[in-house]
């Protein structure tokens, strides 16, 4: 599974906005990889930030 897919799945499963650290804990993926994937997801508008440093699927 690709990193971005794992992140989106974890966010959907949580059902609430998540920080990058929470995503890293939930997926077991390295925090640096999470940050890169979140940047790609933000650019493609697949995630939005309802409050500072928290993300959720669009």
Wavefront OBJ file of the C-alpha trace (Angstrom):
o trace
v 0.000 0.000 0.000
v 1.268 3.430 -0.899
v 1.998 5.896 1.907
v -0.716 8.330 0.852
v -3.307 5.556 0.713
v -2.335 4.372 4.196
v -2.619 7.924 5.527
v -6.057 8.485 4.012
v -7.271 5.129 5.332
v -6.024 5.927 8.859
v -7.707 9.357 8.756
v -11.011 7.892 7.588
v -10.835 5.206 10.267
v -10.164 7.808 12.994
v -13.175 9.889 11.975
v -11.628 13.106 13.273
v -8.817 15.477 12.270
v -5.360 14.061 12.984
v -1.920 15.579 13.480
v 1.098 14.218 11.623
v 2.285 12.543 14.827
v -1.041 10.801 15.304
v -0.948 9.598 11.693
v 2.590 8.277 12.218
v 1.496 6.385 15.347
v -1.588 4.958 13.630
v 0.221 3.804 10.481
v 3.691 2.958 11.787
v 5.227 5.014 8.973
v 8.239 7.266 9.641
v 7.308 10.865 10.501
v 9.446 12.310 7.675
v 7.585 10.179 5.141
v 4.271 11.283 6.680
v 5.228 14.949 6.270
v 6.144 14.438 2.595
v 2.932 12.515 1.897
v 0.783 15.132 3.672
v 2.354 17.817 1.474
v 1.461 15.806 -1.651
v -2.091 15.213 -0.400
v -2.515 18.904 0.418
v -1.291 19.919 -3.033
v -3.724 17.519 -4.720
v -6.495 18.820 -2.396
v -7.286 15.347 -1.001
v -6.950 16.604 2.587
v -7.940 19.830 4.323
v -6.920 21.453 7.594
v -9.876 22.363 9.827
v -7.461 23.731 12.440
v -3.747 24.374 12.591
v -1.556 21.258 12.255
v -4.516 18.870 11.965
v -5.702 17.200 8.774
v -8.745 15.315 7.547
v -9.856 13.874 4.204
v -11.645 16.256 1.839
l 1 2 3 4 5 6 7 8 9 10 11 12 13 14 15 16 17 18 19 20 21 22 23 24 25 26 27 28 29 30 31 32 33 34 35 36 37 38 39 40 41 42 43 44 45 46 47 48 49 50 51 52 53 54 55 56 57 58
